[in-house]
Amino acid sequence: MSEADSAARGKLIVALDFASQREAEAMVRSLGESVSFYKIGMELAYGGGLPFAQDLIKEGKQVFLDLKLHDIPNTVTRACARIAQLGASFLTIHAYPQTMAAAKLGVAGSSLRLLGVTVMTSYDDQDLRDAGYAFGVKDLVARRAAQARQAGIHGLILSAEETGAMRAALGPEMILVTPGIRPTGAEAADQKRTMTPAAAIAAGANHLVVGRPITEAQNPRAAAEAILAEIASASP
């Protein structure tokens, strides 16, 4: 495997958005060595996904636990401390100042990196107004990004549409992870702020989260390898 291919594999995170460990295991087998980084979200986590995450880590895979923690500070700190023992690479928390500060305490001394969720990629300006926010998407993302940097959070989850502006504002150190990635011609489904893999990498994303365009493809491995090739071609 070339250096470019290896780097591309590290940038692609496949979302195992399944209800059962059995389905997730089957997808991992199908993808084989083409994928080295997986996301386990709430649905799978509640169906045996945390022990499964440990199994993946033992096999040399990287794991992103997308649990979007948000609670009173003591609960967040204690939960993050427990999660840090699993050996995962990333954990999501909601990018509220109190929550980020509590999570930072919980992961202190571990290798677990925290990603603050700015605004969900299924939200647009109207959704935020309906929820009572005074900010539109771009302004709220910028506000939360600044708060995350101040809190010393390792990275952010944000749509590729905001990635370019946030990379320019935050510099090269902040990890930017973008969900809502859709290859050219793929349906957006329930995502409202999407971008192609090449465009997201060009905008400054470090990692791309891809789910259904790979996991629901007729040939998941071929779909993953096509996205990897696009990432490699767009990477500096």
Residue pairs with C-beta under 8 A, 6 or more apart in sequence:
1 9
4 232
4 235
5 228
5 232
7 232
7 235
8 228
8 229
8 231
8 232
8 235
9 34
9 35
9 36
9 37
9 228
10 36
10 37
10 62
10 207
11 201
11 205
11 206
11 207
11 208
11 231
11 235
12 35
12 37
12 207
12 208
12 210
12 224
12 227
12 228
12 231
13 37
13 38
13 39
13 64
13 177
13 207
13 208
13 209
13 210
14 27
14 31
14 35
14 37
14 38
14 39
14 209
14 210
14 211
14 214
14 215
14 224
15 38
15 39
15 41
15 66
15 179
15 209
15 210
15 211
15 215
16 24
16 27
16 28
16 38
16 39
16 40
16 41
16 44
16 49
16 215
17 41
17 43
17 44
17 211
17 212
17 215
18 24
18 27
18 43
18 44
18 47
18 215
19 43
19 44
19 47
20 44
20 47
20 48
21 44
21 47
21 48
21 49
21 52
24 40
24 44
24 49
24 52
25 52
27 215
27 220
28 35
28 38
28 56
28 61
30 220
30 221
31 214
31 220
31 221
31 224
32 221
34 221
34 224
34 225
34 228
35 224
36 60
36 61
36 62
37 61
37 62
37 63
37 64
37 89
37 207
38 56
38 61
38 62
38 63
38 64
39 63
39 64
39 65
39 66
39 209
39 211
40 49
40 50
40 52
40 53
40 63
40 64
40 65
40 66
41 66
41 67
42 66
42 67
42 68
44 52
45 65
45 67
50 65
50 86
53 63
53 65
53 86
53 88
54 86
54 87
56 63
57 63
57 86
57 87
57 88
62 88
62 89
63 86
63 87
63 88
63 89
63 90
64 88
64 89
64 90
64 91
64 92
64 115
64 177
64 209
65 83
65 86
65 88
65 90
65 91
65 92
66 92
67 83
67 91
67 92
68 92
68 93
68 94
68 117
69 76
69 79
69 80
69 91
69 92
69 93
69 94
69 99
69 103
70 76
70 93
70 94
70 96
70 99
71 79
71 99
73 98
73 99
73 101
73 102
74 102
76 93
76 99
76 102
76 103
76 106
77 102
77 103
77 105
77 106
78 106
79 106
80 91
80 93
80 102
80 103
80 105
80 106
80 107
80 112
80 114
81 106
81 107
83 91
83 106
83 107
83 112
84 91
84 106
84 107
84 110
84 111
84 112
85 110
88 112
89 111
89 112
89 113
90 112
90 113
90 114
90 115
90 155
90 177
91 103
91 107
91 112
91 113
91 114
91 115
92 114
92 115
92 116
92 117
92 157
93 99
93 100
93 103
93 114
93 115
93 116
93 117
93 153
94 116
94 117
95 116
95 117
95 118
95 144
95 145
95 147
95 148
95 153
95 156
97 147
97 150
97 151
100 114
100 116
100 147
100 148
100 151
100 153
101 151
103 114
103 153
104 114
104 151
104 152
104 153
107 113
107 114
113 154
113 155
113 175
114 153
114 154
114 155
115 153
115 154
115 155
115 156
115 157
115 175
115 177
116 144
116 145
116 148
116 151
116 153
116 155
116 156
116 157
117 156
117 157
118 140
118 141
118 144
118 145
118 148
118 156
118 157
118 158
118 162
119 128
119 137
119 140
119 141
119 144
119 158
119 159
121 159
121 179
121 180
121 191
121 192
121 193
121 194
122 190
122 191
122 192
123 137
123 192
124 137
124 192
124 193
125 136
125 137
128 135
128 136
128 137
128 140
133 140
135 143
137 162
137 193
138 162
138 165
141 158
141 162
141 166
142 162
142 165
142 166
142 169
144 156
145 156
145 158
145 166
145 169
145 170
145 174
146 169
148 156
148 174
149 170
149 174
154 174
154 175
155 174
155 175
155 176
155 177
155 206
156 166
156 170
156 174
156 175
156 176
156 177
157 177
157 178
157 179
158 166
158 176
158 177
158 178
159 178
159 179
159 180
159 193
159 194
159 195
160 178
160 180
160 181
160 193
160 194
160 195
160 199
160 200
160 203
160 205
161 193
161 195
162 193
163 176
163 178
163 195
163 200
163 203
163 204
163 205
164 203
164 204
166 174
166 176
166 204
167 174
167 176
167 203
167 204
168 204
170 176
175 206
175 207
176 204
176 205
176 206
176 207
177 205
177 206
177 207
177 208
177 209
178 195
178 200
178 205
178 207
178 208
178 209
179 191
179 209
179 211
180 188
180 191
180 193
180 194
180 195
180 209
181 194
181 195
181 196
181 197
181 200
181 208
181 209
181 210
181 213
181 227
182 188
182 191
182 194
182 195
182 196
182 213
183 196
183 197
183 213
183 223
183 226
183 227
183 230
184 196
186 213
188 194
189 212
195 203
196 230
197 208
197 210
197 227
197 230
197 231
197 234
198 230
198 231
198 233
198 234
199 234
200 208
201 208
201 231
201 234
201 235
202 234
208 227
208 231
210 224
210 227
213 223
213 227
214 220
214 223
214 224
214 227
217 223
